[in-house]
Structures are given as C-alpha cells and as structure tokens.
Amino acid sequence: MRRLVHRLGGRSPRERAARQARHVRAQLGVAADIAITARRRALADQPPAAEPGRGRRPARGRVTVDDVLEYARQHFGLAAVPREKAAAVLRARYELRGGRRDLDTDAYTL
C-alpha cells in the first residue's frame, strides 16, 4: 500500500513563497495602475497652463512611489512593502502605459 503525503496546499514552501511573491507583485501593479489613472484623471480636470509667448501647454502630473504604497495599503492591505519593490513596479507600469508623455515620477531615483 502506498502512502500518500499531503502537503499544505499541495505545494512546497518554496512554491508557496514564489506564488505569494507573484501575487504581491500583481497587487502592486494594480496599485500603480490606480495611481497613474488617478493622476491622469486629475490632470484631465485642469485647464492647460498658459505660457507667455508659447500659448497653452498641457499640464504634467507626478506619480510617486508613496502614491503606489498608499493605494496598495488602501485597496489590498499591504502595509509592509519595501519602497524599492514598489518603485520597480511603478517603473514597469509607468513605461508600459506611456507615462513619459504626461507624467513624471520619482521611481527612477530609488
């Protein structure tokens, strides 16, 4: 008779840790998307800034790592996320969503 070994969740501790890390990274990605979208919506509500002699120039917004951490805490309860990890996710989402055209970020300074 074969003996069946039942592991918690059918996964090794290494597999569980990797899965948890992917889940947290995905949640940080969503938090970064929320921060970018919120900043763009706030920009859309503002009139373009006028510069003397150059006409109207579209305003630029700023998405910070603190914005991402705050949305991660509010929406997912992630309270202990390292700033470096949040900055890496924000950089990836910022580049993917074309943030350079209308937003600035501090994610590259960490």
Buried (B, 14 or more C-beta within 10 A) or exposed (E): EEEEEEEEEEEEEEEBEEEEEEEBBEBBBBBBBBBBEBBBEEBEEEEEEEEEEEEEEEEEBEBBBEBBBBBBBEEBEBEEBEEEBBBBBBBBBBEEBEBEEBBBBBBEEB
